[in-house]
């Protein structure tokens, strides 16, 4: 059993370091390059910042030793509820999920409701969304930790009381089930929209656009959909096992929190901190151009073909003034 815990700590340490490096690079590039200062990139920057701090706290929690016993003092009650409950870590996990949902919804509205997009995504609305994302994690997890975490007889542990289990089920539904269903709906609607638009272009004999002009539009749309689909699939892969096990535990299943199955689920959840930079950054062509510009110290300018592609795409109600390709 101790071997399993040691392996988990080693893997979480590696993931924490890689997550800090990857998300740090994403955040620096977006911050430094004005070309990347778009609404979509703002959500990606927010994702990177949240996952960077999540990686930091993952690294700390994996390497700071846990005392054998906790004295019954106000300070250790605070430490039990705030630190050894992993409140900060799970708060960043939750905020990361909500920000991912916000990012996908931003692309959804840009594609399906382009006329409403500018009205919805104002500066004031963006500030509200970013603040809401950061607050949602600690508020939701803090309420759960306040109910579930206990310090008794020198032990800091998670209570299995009826109230704690009920709050846990609510938390799983709000932070995993509902976001997953929302993202499924969004992807289904986006797919139908892209397919319908492409069919309309194919059947419209009055269009003045050539196949050469339409090709980059369709390619940009499909790359955008594929990129977001990777995000969603990786989210499901990383989170489904853990949330399923925890849900079963709260319905009465005897779950071994130190067993290989649950520890594997913990590694997968932690790995999501490393997956996001790969999907949002290294499969994001504009980011790669910006990163190359910073590395080589050369000024960044828009490629004329990209400008033309963006202009055409905007004309076809697929707003890539904040593209994801």
QUIFEN-V988693 format. One record per residue. N is the residue number from 1. SS is DSSP state (alpha for helix, beta for strand, coil for the rest). PSI is psi in degrees with one decimal (* if undefined). Layout:
n=N ss=SS psi=PSI
n=N ss=SS psi=PSI
This chain:
n=1 ss=coil psi=-41.5
n=2 ss=alpha psi=-31.9
n=3 ss=alpha psi=-41.0
n=4 ss=alpha psi=-43.5
n=5 ss=alpha psi=-41.3
n=6 ss=alpha psi=-43.0
n=7 ss=alpha psi=-42.5
n=8 ss=alpha psi=-45.5
n=9 ss=alpha psi=-39.4
n=10 ss=alpha psi=-46.5
n=11 ss=alpha psi=-40.8
n=12 ss=alpha psi=-33.3
n=13 ss=alpha psi=-45.5
n=14 ss=alpha psi=-45.8
n=15 ss=alpha psi=-40.5
n=16 ss=alpha psi=-44.3
n=17 ss=alpha psi=-47.7
n=18 ss=alpha psi=-38.3
n=19 ss=alpha psi=-39.9
n=20 ss=alpha psi=-41.4
n=21 ss=alpha psi=-51.1
n=22 ss=alpha psi=-49.6
n=23 ss=alpha psi=-31.8
n=24 ss=alpha psi=-41.9
n=25 ss=alpha psi=-45.0
n=26 ss=alpha psi=-48.2
n=27 ss=alpha psi=-42.9
n=28 ss=alpha psi=-44.4
n=29 ss=alpha psi=-46.8
n=30 ss=alpha psi=-38.4
n=31 ss=alpha psi=-39.5
n=32 ss=alpha psi=-26.9
n=33 ss=coil psi=111.5
n=34 ss=alpha psi=-30.6
n=35 ss=alpha psi=-25.6
n=36 ss=alpha psi=6.0
n=37 ss=coil psi=73.5
n=38 ss=coil psi=173.8
n=39 ss=alpha psi=-46.3
n=40 ss=alpha psi=-44.5
n=41 ss=alpha psi=-27.8
n=42 ss=alpha psi=-41.2
n=43 ss=alpha psi=-37.8
n=44 ss=alpha psi=-39.8
n=45 ss=alpha psi=-44.1
n=46 ss=alpha psi=-40.0
n=47 ss=alpha psi=-44.8
n=48 ss=alpha psi=-40.1
n=49 ss=alpha psi=-43.7
n=50 ss=alpha psi=-46.4
n=51 ss=alpha psi=-28.1
n=52 ss=alpha psi=-48.0
n=53 ss=alpha psi=-35.8
n=54 ss=alpha psi=-41.4
n=55 ss=alpha psi=-39.0
n=56 ss=alpha psi=-47.7
n=57 ss=alpha psi=-28.8
n=58 ss=alpha psi=-42.9
n=59 ss=alpha psi=-42.4
n=60 ss=alpha psi=-46.5
n=61 ss=alpha psi=-27.6
n=62 ss=alpha psi=-18.7
n=63 ss=alpha psi=-12.3
n=64 ss=coil psi=118.7
n=65 ss=coil psi=148.9
n=66 ss=coil psi=130.9
n=67 ss=coil psi=152.8
n=68 ss=coil psi=-32.0
n=69 ss=coil psi=157.0
n=70 ss=coil psi=118.1
n=71 ss=coil psi=149.0
n=72 ss=coil psi=74.2
n=73 ss=coil psi=159.2
n=74 ss=alpha psi=-38.9
n=75 ss=alpha psi=-45.6
n=76 ss=alpha psi=-26.2
n=77 ss=alpha psi=-43.2
n=78 ss=alpha psi=-46.4
n=79 ss=alpha psi=-41.0
n=80 ss=alpha psi=-46.6
n=81 ss=alpha psi=-31.1
n=82 ss=alpha psi=-45.6
n=83 ss=coil psi=-55.0
n=84 ss=coil psi=-8.5
n=85 ss=coil psi=-8.4
n=86 ss=coil psi=39.9
n=87 ss=alpha psi=-47.1
n=88 ss=alpha psi=-45.2
n=89 ss=alpha psi=-49.0
n=90 ss=alpha psi=-25.1
n=91 ss=alpha psi=-43.2
n=92 ss=alpha psi=-36.4
n=93 ss=alpha psi=-46.9
n=94 ss=alpha psi=-44.8
n=95 ss=alpha psi=-35.1
n=96 ss=alpha psi=-41.8
n=97 ss=alpha psi=-44.7
n=98 ss=alpha psi=-37.9
n=99 ss=alpha psi=-38.0
n=100 ss=alpha psi=-43.1
n=101 ss=alpha psi=-41.9
n=102 ss=alpha psi=-39.7
n=103 ss=alpha psi=-46.5
n=104 ss=alpha psi=-38.5
n=105 ss=alpha psi=-35.0
n=106 ss=alpha psi=-43.9
n=107 ss=alpha psi=-34.9
n=108 ss=alpha psi=-47.2
n=109 ss=alpha psi=-37.5
n=110 ss=alpha psi=-33.8
n=111 ss=alpha psi=-47.4
n=112 ss=alpha psi=-32.9
n=113 ss=coil psi=61.2
n=114 ss=alpha psi=-30.2
n=115 ss=alpha psi=-29.6
n=116 ss=alpha psi=-11.9
n=117 ss=alpha psi=-50.0
n=118 ss=alpha psi=-35.9
n=119 ss=alpha psi=-35.2
n=120 ss=alpha psi=-46.0
n=121 ss=coil psi=64.9
n=122 ss=coil psi=170.6
n=123 ss=alpha psi=-41.8
n=124 ss=alpha psi=-41.4
n=125 ss=alpha psi=-38.4
n=126 ss=alpha psi=-43.0
n=127 ss=alpha psi=-43.7
n=128 ss=alpha psi=-44.4
n=129 ss=alpha psi=-44.0
n=130 ss=alpha psi=-45.1
n=131 ss=alpha psi=-42.1
n=132 ss=alpha psi=-40.0
n=133 ss=alpha psi=-45.2
n=134 ss=alpha psi=-33.0
n=135 ss=alpha psi=-29.2
n=136 ss=alpha psi=-42.3
n=137 ss=alpha psi=-59.4
n=138 ss=alpha psi=-33.1
n=139 ss=alpha psi=-48.1
n=140 ss=alpha psi=-45.3
n=141 ss=alpha psi=-34.9
n=142 ss=alpha psi=-40.9
n=143 ss=alpha psi=-41.5
n=144 ss=alpha psi=-45.9
n=145 ss=alpha psi=-35.8
n=146 ss=alpha psi=-33.0
n=147 ss=alpha psi=-40.0
n=148 ss=alpha psi=-35.5
n=149 ss=beta psi=136.5
n=150 ss=beta psi=146.5
n=151 ss=beta psi=112.2
n=152 ss=beta psi=134.1
n=153 ss=coil psi=35.9
n=154 ss=coil psi=3.9
n=155 ss=beta psi=136.7
n=156 ss=beta psi=116.5
n=157 ss=beta psi=168.4
n=158 ss=beta psi=122.7
n=159 ss=coil psi=147.3
n=160 ss=coil psi=27.1
n=161 ss=coil psi=165.2
n=162 ss=alpha psi=-42.0
n=163 ss=alpha psi=-43.7
n=164 ss=alpha psi=-41.9
n=165 ss=alpha psi=-40.1
n=166 ss=alpha psi=-44.7
n=167 ss=alpha psi=-37.8
n=168 ss=alpha psi=-42.9
n=169 ss=alpha psi=-43.4
n=170 ss=alpha psi=-42.4
n=171 ss=alpha psi=-42.6
n=172 ss=alpha psi=-42.9
n=173 ss=alpha psi=-44.4
n=174 ss=alpha psi=-37.1
n=175 ss=alpha psi=-9.1
n=176 ss=alpha psi=-55.0
n=177 ss=alpha psi=-53.0
n=178 ss=alpha psi=-45.7
n=179 ss=alpha psi=-38.5
n=180 ss=alpha psi=-45.7
n=181 ss=alpha psi=-39.5
n=182 ss=alpha psi=-43.0
n=183 ss=alpha psi=-34.8
n=184 ss=alpha psi=-45.4
n=185 ss=alpha psi=-44.8
n=186 ss=alpha psi=-46.7
n=187 ss=alpha psi=-39.2
n=188 ss=alpha psi=-42.4
n=189 ss=alpha psi=-39.2
n=190 ss=alpha psi=-43.6
n=191 ss=alpha psi=-45.0
n=192 ss=alpha psi=-39.1
n=193 ss=alpha psi=-46.8
n=194 ss=alpha psi=-41.8
n=195 ss=alpha psi=-42.7
n=196 ss=alpha psi=-42.4
n=197 ss=alpha psi=-41.5
n=198 ss=alpha psi=-38.9
n=199 ss=alpha psi=-40.2
n=200 ss=alpha psi=-40.7
n=201 ss=alpha psi=-35.6
n=202 ss=alpha psi=-38.1
n=203 ss=alpha psi=-10.6
n=204 ss=coil psi=102.5
n=205 ss=coil psi=-11.0
n=206 ss=coil psi=-5.8
n=207 ss=coil psi=146.5
n=208 ss=coil psi=1.9
n=209 ss=coil psi=142.3
n=210 ss=coil psi=166.9
n=211 ss=alpha psi=-32.9
n=212 ss=alpha psi=-33.8
n=213 ss=alpha psi=-39.5
n=214 ss=alpha psi=-26.4
n=215 ss=alpha psi=-48.6
n=216 ss=alpha psi=-28.9
n=217 ss=alpha psi=-51.8
n=218 ss=alpha psi=-38.8
n=219 ss=alpha psi=-43.9
n=220 ss=alpha psi=-39.5
n=221 ss=alpha psi=-45.0
n=222 ss=alpha psi=-35.0
n=223 ss=alpha psi=-40.4
n=224 ss=alpha psi=-46.1
n=225 ss=alpha psi=-41.8
n=226 ss=alpha psi=-40.9
n=227 ss=alpha psi=-47.4
n=228 ss=alpha psi=-31.5
n=229 ss=alpha psi=-39.4
n=230 ss=alpha psi=-41.7
n=231 ss=alpha psi=-47.6
n=232 ss=alpha psi=-44.9
n=233 ss=alpha psi=-42.9
n=234 ss=alpha psi=-37.0
n=235 ss=alpha psi=-46.2
n=236 ss=alpha psi=-43.4
n=237 ss=alpha psi=-43.0
n=238 ss=alpha psi=-29.1
n=239 ss=alpha psi=-25.4
n=240 ss=alpha psi=-46.2
n=241 ss=alpha psi=-48.2
n=242 ss=alpha psi=-46.5
n=243 ss=alpha psi=-32.5
n=244 ss=alpha psi=-45.8
n=245 ss=alpha psi=-43.8
n=246 ss=alpha psi=-35.2
n=247 ss=alpha psi=-42.7
n=248 ss=alpha psi=-38.9
n=249 ss=alpha psi=-42.2
n=250 ss=alpha psi=-14.2
n=251 ss=coil psi=9.5
n=252 ss=coil psi=-3.3
n=253 ss=coil psi=138.7
n=254 ss=coil psi=95.3
n=255 ss=coil psi=130.1
n=256 ss=coil psi=105.6
n=257 ss=coil psi=-8.8
n=258 ss=coil psi=6.8
n=259 ss=coil psi=164.0
n=260 ss=alpha psi=-37.4
n=261 ss=alpha psi=-49.9
n=262 ss=alpha psi=-36.9
n=263 ss=alpha psi=-35.4
n=264 ss=alpha psi=-42.0
n=265 ss=alpha psi=-34.4
n=266 ss=alpha psi=-38.4
n=267 ss=alpha psi=-41.1
n=268 ss=alpha psi=-43.5
n=269 ss=alpha psi=-44.2
n=270 ss=alpha psi=-37.0
n=271 ss=alpha psi=-22.3
n=272 ss=alpha psi=-24.4
n=273 ss=alpha psi=-28.5
n=274 ss=alpha psi=-27.0
n=275 ss=alpha psi=-39.3
n=276 ss=alpha psi=-45.8
n=277 ss=alpha psi=-35.8
n=278 ss=alpha psi=-45.8
n=279 ss=alpha psi=-47.9
n=280 ss=alpha psi=-24.0
n=281 ss=alpha psi=-62.4
n=282 ss=alpha psi=-8.1
n=283 ss=coil psi=15.6
n=284 ss=coil psi=105.5
n=285 ss=alpha psi=-39.9
n=286 ss=alpha psi=-38.1
n=287 ss=alpha psi=-42.5
n=288 ss=alpha psi=-38.7
n=289 ss=alpha psi=-41.7
n=290 ss=alpha psi=-42.0
n=291 ss=alpha psi=-43.5
n=292 ss=alpha psi=-38.7
n=293 ss=alpha psi=-42.3
n=294 ss=alpha psi=-40.5
n=295 ss=alpha psi=-43.8
n=296 ss=alpha psi=-5.5
n=297 ss=coil psi=27.0
n=298 ss=coil psi=145.5
n=299 ss=coil psi=144.8
n=300 ss=coil psi=128.3
n=301 ss=coil psi=148.9
n=302 ss=coil psi=136.8
n=303 ss=coil psi=138.6
n=304 ss=alpha psi=-35.6
n=305 ss=alpha psi=-36.5
n=306 ss=alpha psi=-42.2
n=307 ss=alpha psi=-43.4
n=308 ss=alpha psi=-41.7
n=309 ss=alpha psi=-41.8
n=310 ss=alpha psi=-41.1
n=311 ss=alpha psi=-45.2
n=312 ss=alpha psi=-43.2
n=313 ss=alpha psi=-39.6
n=314 ss=alpha psi=-38.7
n=315 ss=alpha psi=-26.7
n=316 ss=coil psi=25.5
n=317 ss=coil psi=20.5
n=318 ss=coil psi=98.3
n=319 ss=coil psi=105.9
n=320 ss=coil psi=28.1
n=321 ss=coil psi=-18.3
n=322 ss=coil psi=66.4
n=323 ss=coil psi=158.0
n=324 ss=coil psi=94.6
n=325 ss=coil psi=*
